[in-house]
Amino acid sequence: MDATTTPDVYYDPYDFAIDDDPYPVWARLRAEAPLYHNEKYGFYALSRYSDVSEGIMDWRTYRSGRGTVLDVISSGVAIPSGLVLWEDPPLHDQHRRLLSRVFTPRRMAAIEPIARDFTAAALDPLRDAGEFDFIGNLGAWMPMRTIGALLGIPEPDQEIMRDNTDKAITLRTEGPARRGAIKEFVPPNLEMIAEYVDWRAEHPADDLMTELINAEVEDEDGGRRPLSRTEILTYISLIMGAGSETTTRLIGFIGQLLSDHPDQRRRLAADRSLIPNAVEEVLRYEAPSPVQARWVAADTEYYGHTVREGSVMLLLNGSANRDERRYPDADRFDIDRQAGHLGFGQGLHFCLGAALARMEARVALDEILDRWPDWEVDYTRAVKARTSSVRGWATLPARTA
């Protein structure tokens, strides 16, 4: 039997039925095809924790500079400077050092009360409504508002930017509709962001946008230079999009899992000190960003097979997080579990916004439990989001009484 394919095991990241519940397929990949090859879309996939963890760390073999989404890599499109998620060293390191200043402990401490105020403002009008939507009433709003406040973008335009980002990553049909058709990758919202950058350059303030306008990076020769206009615009688009999209899905998974496990929800309502670890277990159990694509820069061997330079590899961190070789009883959701995970990646491309996402998820759950210690998701009206980069709910209504 071929170690990379079996007659009756099939994984397709564009198949909506698989995306609804990929875990049975991923379990079979781990057991039967730990190095999987999909001939239809021309990619390989690693699904076991040990392989995925090593692959994420090995940036020399698995490169991000051509994109980290399958259809973008396959298109061969050029990536604009400043999109740090899609860069390799040394440029990645220059940009990451700068962006790391966004998510300092001081800044997180300063922005937590803002996130809490946004959460309270979203939930208070719904106290007696009998239901609320984890996405429509909170997940799609609080992270966007928090990032917008960090950047200094007025609230009316935050919603437009969020909707533009959703449109840019949404899959309209099963399969990569844009495959082979992408001529140029343009981050969303650049025209709107440019207007704000131009205005802010003339009217500086104590916000992140002003900091980016005035920032300098170190060149390869050791000198310093200001960010280019393209880098500034791309940075802001990245922070606005990535900083809200994954947290939106994380809040949805919190609602889903604690509805499905009411005993654990009630423990959290009674003891809020358990919330941080519960958030980590949600990230392990349902990673909002469960698939990382990489371009293979050198021949590499797995299970007696060679993956050739120029191939595309999918590192299935969502599968790795459920690997029974790593986690006892891996398919059981347990807020007491003390275990690391790959929900935010690791190494060079560990999620820069991890501290922000954790804080926002903790605040959201704490505020929800203050108002409704009990809820039940109405799955008959819930809708999944269909995107090329994240996984989760588009709507998740829940009954609170």
C-alpha positions as a Python dict, from the first residue, in 0.01 Angstrom:
ca = {
    (1, 'M'): (0, 0, 0),
    (2, 'D'): (128, 348, -86),
    (3, 'A'): (211, 537, 234),
    (4, 'T'): (84, 861, 85),
    (5, 'T'): (-252, 755, -53),
    (6, 'T'): (-501, 477, 13),
    (7, 'P'): (-798, 383, -206),
    (8, 'D'): (-1061, 488, 47),
    (9, 'V'): (-901, 778, 236),
    (10, 'Y'): (-958, 1124, 92),
    (11, 'Y'): (-894, 1468, 232),
    (12, 'D'): (-1005, 1782, 50),
    (13, 'P'): (-974, 2120, 227),
    (14, 'Y'): (-1235, 2265, -11),
    (15, 'D'): (-1501, 1999, 58),
    (16, 'F'): (-1767, 2160, 280),
    (17, 'A'): (-1887, 1824, 415),
    (18, 'I'): (-1536, 1739, 531),
    (19, 'D'): (-1486, 2089, 670),
    (20, 'D'): (-1802, 2053, 880),
    (21, 'D'): (-1627, 1778, 1078),
    (22, 'P'): (-1275, 1704, 952),
    (23, 'Y'): (-1169, 1505, 1256),
    (24, 'P'): (-1271, 1154, 1138),
    (25, 'V'): (-1083, 1212, 810),
    (26, 'W'): (-781, 1350, 991),
    (27, 'A'): (-782, 1050, 1229),
    (28, 'R'): (-768, 817, 929),
    (29, 'L'): (-486, 1019, 776),
    (30, 'R'): (-286, 988, 1097),
    (31, 'A'): (-347, 613, 1106),
    (32, 'E'): (-334, 515, 738),
    (33, 'A'): (-163, 793, 540),
    (34, 'P'): (55, 1005, 772),
    (35, 'L'): (208, 1151, 456),
    (36, 'Y'): (-94, 1209, 236),
    (37, 'H'): (-91, 1315, -128),
    (38, 'N'): (-393, 1471, -297),
    (39, 'E'): (-360, 1436, -674),
    (40, 'K'): (-661, 1655, -755),
    (41, 'Y'): (-508, 1970, -605),
    (42, 'G'): (-144, 1863, -604),
    (43, 'F'): (-59, 1891, -235),
    (44, 'Y'): (88, 1676, 40),
    (45, 'A'): (-35, 1680, 401),
    (46, 'L'): (114, 1589, 738),
    (47, 'S'): (-133, 1511, 1016),
    (48, 'R'): (55, 1367, 1317),
    (49, 'Y'): (164, 1597, 1598),
    (50, 'S'): (533, 1512, 1575),
    (51, 'D'): (547, 1573, 1199),
    (52, 'V'): (339, 1892, 1205),
    (53, 'S'): (528, 2037, 1500),
    (54, 'E'): (864, 1974, 1337),
    (55, 'G'): (738, 2103, 1002),
    (56, 'I'): (611, 2430, 1148),
    (57, 'M'): (950, 2485, 1312),
    (58, 'D'): (1148, 2400, 996),
    (59, 'W'): (1114, 2727, 804),
    (60, 'R'): (1412, 2648, 582),
    (61, 'T'): (1228, 2353, 428),
    (62, 'Y'): (871, 2478, 461),
    (63, 'R'): (857, 2835, 337),
    (64, 'S'): (587, 3095, 394),
    (65, 'G'): (710, 3356, 147),
    (66, 'R'): (478, 3235, -130),
    (67, 'G'): (174, 3241, 98),
    (68, 'T'): (29, 3010, 362),
    (69, 'V'): (-299, 2934, 184),
    (70, 'L'): (-313, 2656, -75),
    (71, 'D'): (-470, 2849, -363),
    (72, 'V'): (-235, 3146, -314),
    (73, 'I'): (75, 2926, -326),
    (74, 'S'): (-60, 2736, -626),
    (75, 'S'): (-122, 3062, -814),
    (76, 'G'): (242, 3172, -792),
    (77, 'V'): (130, 3529, -722),
    (78, 'A'): (380, 3776, -575),
    (79, 'I'): (333, 3866, -207),
    (80, 'P'): (353, 4237, -107),
    (81, 'S'): (611, 4346, 149),
    (82, 'G'): (478, 4382, 501),
    (83, 'L'): (254, 4074, 507),
    (84, 'V'): (461, 3916, 783),
    (85, 'L'): (253, 3597, 793),
    (86, 'W'): (367, 3532, 437),
    (87, 'E'): (736, 3614, 468),
    (88, 'D'): (1059, 3427, 535),
    (89, 'P'): (1378, 3548, 704),
    (90, 'P'): (1550, 3786, 693),
    (91, 'L'): (1260, 4015, 587),
    (92, 'H'): (1020, 3832, 817),
    (93, 'D'): (1245, 3894, 1117),
    (94, 'Q'): (1269, 4268, 1046),
    (95, 'H'): (894, 4305, 1020),
    (96, 'R'): (814, 4074, 1311),
    (97, 'R'): (1038, 4268, 1548),
    (98, 'L'): (843, 4579, 1464),
    (99, 'L'): (500, 4418, 1494),
    (100, 'S'): (592, 4252, 1823),
    (101, 'R'): (566, 4599, 1977),
    (102, 'V'): (192, 4595, 1902),
    (103, 'F'): (119, 4316, 2149),
    (104, 'T'): (332, 4409, 2449),
    (105, 'P'): (205, 4330, 2802),
    (106, 'R'): (164, 4704, 2862),
    (107, 'R'): (-54, 4747, 2556),
    (108, 'M'): (-261, 4436, 2635),
    (109, 'A'): (-323, 4561, 2989),
    (110, 'A'): (-430, 4899, 2853),
    (111, 'I'): (-666, 4755, 2595),
    (112, 'E'): (-838, 4492, 2814),
    (113, 'P'): (-1082, 4744, 2971),
    (114, 'I'): (-1170, 4862, 2619),
    (115, 'A'): (-1245, 4505, 2509),
    (116, 'R'): (-1455, 4453, 2822),
    (117, 'D'): (-1652, 4773, 2761),
    (118, 'F'): (-1721, 4669, 2400),
    (119, 'T'): (-1837, 4327, 2520),
    (120, 'A'): (-2068, 4474, 2783),
    (121, 'A'): (-2214, 4720, 2532),
    (122, 'A'): (-2287, 4434, 2291),
    (123, 'L'): (-2445, 4203, 2548),
    (124, 'D'): (-2633, 4428, 2790),
    (125, 'P'): (-2921, 4509, 2550),
    (126, 'L'): (-2979, 4133, 2509),
    (127, 'R'): (-3002, 4037, 2878),
    (128, 'D'): (-3374, 3967, 2866),
    (129, 'A'): (-3409, 3877, 2498),
    (130, 'G'): (-3399, 3503, 2559),
    (131, 'E'): (-3128, 3446, 2302),
    (132, 'F'): (-2817, 3591, 2143),
    (133, 'D'): (-2580, 3504, 1860),
    (134, 'F'): (-2221, 3431, 1961),
    (135, 'I'): (-2103, 3560, 1623),
    (136, 'G'): (-2358, 3819, 1510),
    (137, 'N'): (-2396, 3983, 1852),
    (138, 'L'): (-2041, 3948, 1985),
    (139, 'G'): (-1775, 3756, 1791),
    (140, 'A'): (-1802, 3971, 1478),
    (141, 'W'): (-1801, 4292, 1682),
    (142, 'M'): (-1583, 4295, 1990),
    (143, 'P'): (-1253, 4186, 1826),
    (144, 'M'): (-1312, 4430, 1540),
    (145, 'R'): (-1389, 4715, 1777),
    (146, 'T'): (-1084, 4637, 1991),
    (147, 'I'): (-844, 4627, 1695),
    (148, 'G'): (-1005, 4939, 1551),
    (149, 'A'): (-948, 5124, 1878),
    (150, 'L'): (-586, 5008, 1882),
    (151, 'L'): (-533, 5147, 1532),
    (152, 'G'): (-747, 5458, 1569),
    (153, 'I'): (-999, 5366, 1295),
    (154, 'P'): (-1350, 5513, 1346),
    (155, 'E'): (-1624, 5261, 1421),
    (156, 'P'): (-1836, 5310, 1103),
    (157, 'D'): (-1543, 5209, 882),
    (158, 'Q'): (-1443, 4915, 1102),
    (159, 'E'): (-1756, 4728, 993),
    (160, 'I'): (-1687, 4797, 627),
    (161, 'M'): (-1329, 4670, 666),
    (162, 'R'): (-1447, 4355, 843),
    (163, 'D'): (-1701, 4282, 569),
    (164, 'N'): (-1438, 4339, 299),
    (165, 'T'): (-1205, 4095, 473),
    (166, 'D'): (-1483, 3836, 498),
    (167, 'K'): (-1552, 3870, 126),
    (168, 'A'): (-1183, 3832, 43),
    (169, 'I'): (-1145, 3498, 222),
    (170, 'T'): (-1491, 3344, 173),
    (171, 'L'): (-1525, 3040, -53),
    (172, 'R'): (-1842, 3076, -260),
    (173, 'T'): (-1840, 2718, -390),
    (174, 'E'): (-1668, 2395, -298),
    (175, 'G'): (-1326, 2406, -457),
    (176, 'P'): (-1079, 2690, -510),
    (177, 'A'): (-1277, 2908, -748),
    (178, 'R'): (-980, 3141, -791),
    (179, 'R'): (-727, 2864, -857),
    (180, 'G'): (-494, 2971, -1135),
    (181, 'A'): (-683, 3298, -1174),
    (182, 'I'): (-506, 3508, -910),
    (183, 'K'): (-288, 3757, -1096),
    (184, 'E'): (-201, 3980, -801),
    (185, 'F'): (-256, 3952, -430),
    (186, 'V'): (-390, 4278, -288),
    (187, 'P'): (-471, 4288, 84),
    (188, 'P'): (-826, 4413, 152),
    (189, 'N'): (-913, 4769, 250),
    (190, 'L'): (-595, 4935, 124),
    (191, 'E'): (-772, 5239, -25),
    (192, 'M'): (-960, 5312, 299),
    (193, 'I'): (-648, 5255, 506),
    (194, 'A'): (-447, 5488, 281),
    (195, 'E'): (-690, 5772, 351),
    (196, 'Y'): (-648, 5724, 726),
    (197, 'V'): (-269, 5698, 700),
    (198, 'D'): (-251, 6023, 504),
    (199, 'W'): (-474, 6201, 755),
    (200, 'R'): (-294, 6055, 1056),
    (201, 'A'): (44, 6160, 916),
    (202, 'E'): (-79, 6519, 942),
    (203, 'H'): (-262, 6464, 1273),
    (204, 'P'): (-50, 6228, 1489),
    (205, 'A'): (-207, 6067, 1795),
    (206, 'D'): (-127, 5812, 2063),
    (207, 'D'): (-231, 5512, 1858),
    (208, 'L'): (-74, 5226, 1668),
    (209, 'M'): (-122, 5386, 1326),
    (210, 'T'): (91, 5685, 1425),
    (211, 'E'): (353, 5447, 1566),
    (212, 'L'): (371, 5257, 1237),
    (213, 'I'): (398, 5577, 1034),
    (214, 'N'): (697, 5682, 1244),
    (215, 'A'): (853, 5336, 1274),
    (216, 'E'): (1186, 5230, 1132),
    (217, 'V'): (1319, 4885, 1049),
    (218, 'E'): (1673, 4757, 1033),
    (219, 'D'): (1803, 4669, 688),
    (220, 'E'): (2021, 4367, 614),
    (221, 'D'): (2330, 4591, 615),
    (222, 'G'): (2252, 4711, 968),
    (223, 'G'): (2120, 5054, 870),
    (224, 'R'): (1776, 5183, 954),
    (225, 'R'): (1499, 5304, 725),
    (226, 'P'): (1136, 5411, 762),
    (227, 'L'): (864, 5173, 654),
    (228, 'S'): (757, 5210, 294),
    (229, 'R'): (402, 5319, 225),
    (230, 'T'): (321, 4968, 100),
    (231, 'E'): (453, 4817, 422),
    (232, 'I'): (247, 5053, 640),
    (233, 'L'): (-74, 4984, 449),
    (234, 'T'): (-12, 4609, 445),
    (235, 'Y'): (70, 4600, 817),
    (236, 'I'): (-256, 4775, 903),
    (237, 'S'): (-461, 4552, 673),
    (238, 'L'): (-298, 4246, 830),
    (239, 'I'): (-361, 4361, 1187),
    (240, 'M'): (-721, 4462, 1113),
    (241, 'G'): (-804, 4136, 935),
    (242, 'A'): (-607, 3867, 1117),
    (243, 'G'): (-659, 4040, 1450),
    (244, 'S'): (-1035, 3998, 1435),
    (245, 'E'): (-1112, 3702, 1207),
    (246, 'T'): (-957, 3420, 1410),
    (247, 'T'): (-1085, 3557, 1742),
    (248, 'T'): (-1435, 3573, 1594),
    (249, 'R'): (-1417, 3199, 1524),
    (250, 'L'): (-1263, 3129, 1866),
    (251, 'I'): (-1557, 3298, 2042),
    (252, 'G'): (-1794, 3085, 1833),
    (253, 'F'): (-1620, 2764, 1932),
    (254, 'I'): (-1637, 2868, 2298),
    (255, 'G'): (-2015, 2903, 2262),
    (256, 'Q'): (-2046, 2569, 2083),
    (257, 'L'): (-1831, 2360, 2316),
    (258, 'L'): (-1968, 2499, 2640),
    (259, 'S'): (-2322, 2444, 2513),
    (260, 'D'): (-2233, 2085, 2431),
    (261, 'H'): (-2065, 2037, 2773),
    (262, 'P'): (-2297, 2208, 3024),
    (263, 'D'): (-2130, 2048, 3327),
    (264, 'Q'): (-1802, 2214, 3237),
    (265, 'R'): (-1978, 2544, 3161),
    (266, 'R'): (-2134, 2545, 3507),
    (267, 'R'): (-1795, 2488, 3667),
    (268, 'L'): (-1663, 2790, 3481),
    (269, 'A'): (-1958, 3000, 3592),
    (270, 'A'): (-1881, 2908, 3952),
    (271, 'D'): (-1502, 2946, 3930),
    (272, 'R'): (-1374, 3204, 3681),
    (273, 'S'): (-1011, 3113, 3755),
    (274, 'L'): (-1068, 2812, 3528),
    (275, 'I'): (-1138, 3033, 3224),
    (276, 'P'): (-780, 3078, 3093),
    (277, 'N'): (-718, 2704, 3081),
    (278, 'A'): (-1062, 2647, 2927),
    (279, 'V'): (-967, 2886, 2645),
    (280, 'E'): (-651, 2681, 2584),
    (281, 'E'): (-855, 2362, 2562),
    (282, 'V'): (-1092, 2525, 2311),
    (283, 'L'): (-790, 2624, 2101),
    (284, 'R'): (-664, 2265, 2111),
    (285, 'Y'): (-998, 2104, 2046),
    (286, 'E'): (-1121, 2340, 1771),
    (287, 'A'): (-835, 2545, 1625),
    (288, 'P'): (-976, 2845, 1432),
    (289, 'S'): (-681, 2823, 1190),
    (290, 'P'): (-634, 2445, 1151),
    (291, 'V'): (-438, 2420, 823),
    (292, 'Q'): (-106, 2587, 737),
    (293, 'A'): (16, 2563, 378),
    (294, 'R'): (385, 2584, 292),
    (295, 'W'): (600, 2578, -21),
    (296, 'V'): (862, 2300, -1),
    (297, 'A'): (1210, 2447, -57),
    (298, 'A'): (1411, 2122, -51),
    (299, 'D'): (1353, 1751, -105),
    (300, 'T'): (1246, 1587, 221),
    (301, 'E'): (1165, 1230, 327),
    (302, 'Y'): (862, 1093, 512),
    (303, 'Y'): (762, 732, 563),
    (304, 'G'): (982, 608, 281),
    (305, 'H'): (864, 869, 30),
    (306, 'T'): (1030, 1182, -106),
    (307, 'V'): (845, 1511, -115),
    (308, 'R'): (1012, 1705, -394),
    (309, 'E'): (1123, 2066, -387),
    (310, 'G'): (850, 2287, -531),
    (311, 'S'): (565, 2083, -379),
    (312, 'V'): (296, 2227, -153),
    (313, 'M'): (266, 2084, 198),
    (314, 'L'): (-33, 2128, 427),
    (315, 'L'): (61, 2113, 794),
    (316, 'L'): (-262, 2007, 965),
    (317, 'N'): (-223, 2160, 1309),
    (318, 'G'): (-594, 2100, 1377),
    (319, 'S'): (-531, 1728, 1330),
    (320, 'A'): (-211, 1739, 1535),
    (321, 'N'): (-408, 1887, 1825),
    (322, 'R'): (-623, 1571, 1831),
    (323, 'D'): (-337, 1323, 1784),
    (324, 'E'): (-390, 1031, 2022),
    (325, 'R'): (-13, 977, 2021),
    (326, 'R'): (26, 1312, 2195),
    (327, 'Y'): (-294, 1357, 2397),
    (328, 'P'): (-464, 1089, 2609),
    (329, 'D'): (-829, 1062, 2511),
    (330, 'A'): (-764, 1332, 2251),
    (331, 'D'): (-1123, 1359, 2125),
    (332, 'R'): (-1256, 1443, 2472),
    (333, 'F'): (-1308, 1813, 2554),
    (334, 'D'): (-1173, 1873, 2905),
    (335, 'I'): (-1120, 2217, 3057),
    (336, 'D'): (-891, 2060, 3319),
    (337, 'R'): (-650, 1927, 3058),
    (338, 'Q'): (-301, 2071, 3105),
    (339, 'A'): (-148, 2042, 2760),
    (340, 'G'): (14, 2258, 2499),
    (341, 'H'): (-127, 2282, 2147),
    (342, 'L'): (-55, 2412, 1799),
    (343, 'G'): (-360, 2638, 1780),
    (344, 'F'): (-133, 2941, 1742),
    (345, 'G'): (148, 2757, 1565),
    (346, 'Q'): (495, 2775, 1712),
    (347, 'G'): (847, 2889, 1638),
    (348, 'L'): (917, 3154, 1378),
    (349, 'H'): (552, 3204, 1284),
    (350, 'F'): (394, 3172, 1628),
    (351, 'C'): (86, 3394, 1616),
    (352, 'L'): (180, 3751, 1704),
    (353, 'G'): (-173, 3818, 1820),
    (354, 'A'): (-196, 3519, 2055),
    (355, 'A'): (-195, 3734, 2371),
    (356, 'L'): (-466, 3958, 2228),
    (357, 'A'): (-684, 3663, 2120),
    (358, 'R'): (-649, 3495, 2458),
    (359, 'M'): (-740, 3815, 2639),
    (360, 'E'): (-1043, 3880, 2419),
    (361, 'A'): (-1166, 3520, 2455),
    (362, 'R'): (-1123, 3531, 2832),
    (363, 'V'): (-1308, 3864, 2857),
    (364, 'A'): (-1588, 3745, 2626),
    (365, 'L'): (-1648, 3426, 2825),
    (366, 'D'): (-1633, 3604, 3159),
    (367, 'E'): (-1888, 3866, 3049),
    (368, 'I'): (-2118, 3606, 2892),
    (369, 'L'): (-2119, 3400, 3213),
    (370, 'D'): (-2201, 3713, 3413),
    (371, 'R'): (-2525, 3744, 3218),
    (372, 'W'): (-2611, 3385, 3120),
    (373, 'P'): (-2458, 3095, 3314),
    (374, 'D'): (-2670, 2865, 3097),
    (375, 'W'): (-2725, 2858, 2723),
    (376, 'E'): (-2807, 2610, 2449),
    (377, 'V'): (-2700, 2653, 2088),
    (378, 'D'): (-2979, 2635, 1830),
    (379, 'Y'): (-2802, 2428, 1566),
    (380, 'T'): (-3105, 2440, 1335),
    (381, 'R'): (-3020, 2805, 1265),
    (382, 'A'): (-2641, 2792, 1298),
    (383, 'V'): (-2432, 2841, 982),
    (384, 'K'): (-2067, 2754, 920),
    (385, 'A'): (-1825, 3006, 768),
    (386, 'R'): (-1662, 2887, 444),
    (387, 'T'): (-1319, 3040, 405),
    (388, 'S'): (-979, 2958, 263),
    (389, 'S'): (-788, 3028, 584),
    (390, 'V'): (-999, 2988, 899),
    (391, 'R'): (-1268, 2751, 1019),
    (392, 'G'): (-1568, 2816, 1240),
    (393, 'W'): (-1917, 2956, 1264),
    (394, 'A'): (-2068, 3239, 1060),
    (395, 'T'): (-2376, 3248, 1288),
    (396, 'L'): (-2431, 3066, 1617),
    (397, 'P'): (-2760, 3155, 1788),
    (398, 'A'): (-2814, 3032, 2143),
    (399, 'R'): (-3117, 3024, 2373),
    (400, 'T'): (-3051, 3177, 2714),
    (401, 'A'): (-3385, 3113, 2881),
}
